[in-house]
Amino acid sequence: MKKFLFLLISVLVFVLSLTFSSCRDNKKADSVEEVLENAGDAIEEAVDDAAKATEGALDEAGKAIDNAVDATDDAVKSTEEAIKTAGEAVDKKVDEIKKD
């Protein structure tokens, strides 16, 4: 009888230990799944933020390039006017020299 009772208690302890460890495994699996899900969400948010920042930077770079092109056009026009004015001054001086 004692052997049977000992065997029954041993089986009961064994079954209970399996149940508790299997619950812990499920909790660990759930927490690992949750961690991976949270990491995936964080990565997705970081990618979205980087895309928005890059888009803003590209817009700003485009505006800066447009401004540089406009400034270059203005400089070319000013240079043309300066060359024209200098040419006119040279022509006047040549005419003066010819008259003398």
C-alpha positions as CSV (number, residue, x, y, z in Angstrom):
1,M,0.0,0.0,0.0
2,K,2.8,2.4,0.9
3,K,4.5,1.7,-2.5
4,F,1.2,2.3,-4.3
5,L,0.7,5.6,-2.4
6,F,4.3,6.7,-3.1
7,L,3.9,5.8,-6.8
8,L,0.6,7.8,-7.0
9,I,2.1,10.8,-5.3
10,S,5.2,10.6,-7.6
11,V,3.0,10.5,-10.7
12,L,0.9,13.4,-9.3
13,V,4.1,15.5,-8.7
14,F,5.4,14.6,-12.1
15,V,2.2,15.6,-13.9
16,L,2.0,18.9,-11.9
17,S,5.6,19.8,-12.7
18,L,4.9,19.2,-16.5
19,T,1.8,21.4,-16.3
20,F,3.7,24.3,-14.6
21,S,6.7,24.1,-16.9
22,S,4.5,24.0,-19.9
23,C,2.6,27.1,-18.7
24,R,5.9,28.9,-18.2
25,D,7.0,27.9,-21.7
26,N,3.8,29.3,-23.1
27,K,4.3,32.6,-21.2
28,K,7.9,32.7,-22.5
29,A,6.7,32.0,-26.0
30,D,4.1,34.7,-25.7
31,S,6.6,37.2,-24.3
32,V,9.1,36.4,-27.1
33,E,6.3,36.8,-29.7
34,E,5.3,40.1,-28.1
35,V,8.9,41.3,-28.0
36,L,9.3,40.4,-31.7
37,E,6.1,42.2,-32.5
38,N,7.1,45.3,-30.7
39,A,10.5,45.2,-32.4
40,G,8.8,45.0,-35.8
41,D,6.6,47.9,-34.9
42,A,9.6,50.0,-33.8
43,I,11.5,49.2,-37.0
44,E,8.5,50.1,-39.1
45,E,8.1,53.4,-37.3
46,A,11.8,54.1,-37.6
47,V,11.7,53.5,-41.4
48,D,8.7,55.7,-41.7
49,D,10.4,58.5,-39.8
50,A,13.6,58.1,-41.9
51,A,11.5,58.3,-45.1
52,K,9.8,61.5,-43.9
53,A,13.1,63.0,-42.9
54,T,14.7,62.1,-46.2
55,E,11.8,63.4,-48.1
56,G,12.0,66.8,-46.3
57,A,15.8,66.9,-46.9
58,L,15.3,66.1,-50.6
59,D,12.7,68.9,-50.9
60,E,15.1,71.3,-49.2
61,A,18.0,70.2,-51.4
62,G,15.8,70.8,-54.5
63,K,14.9,74.3,-53.3
64,A,18.6,75.0,-52.7
65,I,19.5,73.9,-56.2
66,D,16.7,76.0,-57.7
67,N,18.0,79.0,-55.8
68,A,21.5,78.3,-57.0
69,V,20.4,78.1,-60.6
70,D,18.5,81.4,-60.2
71,A,21.5,83.1,-58.7
72,T,23.7,81.8,-61.5
73,D,21.3,83.2,-64.1
74,D,21.4,86.5,-62.3
75,A,25.2,86.5,-62.2
76,V,25.3,85.7,-66.0
77,K,23.0,88.5,-66.8
78,S,25.0,90.9,-64.6
79,T,28.2,89.8,-66.3
80,E,26.6,90.3,-69.7
81,E,25.6,93.8,-68.7
82,A,29.0,94.6,-67.3
83,I,30.7,93.3,-70.5
84,K,28.3,95.4,-72.6
85,T,29.0,98.5,-70.6
86,A,32.8,97.9,-70.7
87,G,32.6,97.4,-74.5
88,E,30.7,100.6,-74.9
89,A,33.3,102.4,-72.7
90,V,36.1,101.0,-74.9
91,D,34.2,102.0,-78.0
92,K,33.8,105.6,-76.7
93,K,37.5,105.8,-75.8
94,V,38.5,104.5,-79.3
95,D,36.3,107.1,-80.9
96,E,37.8,109.8,-78.7
97,I,41.3,108.7,-79.7
98,K,40.4,108.7,-83.4
99,K,39.0,112.2,-83.1
100,D,42.2,113.5,-81.6
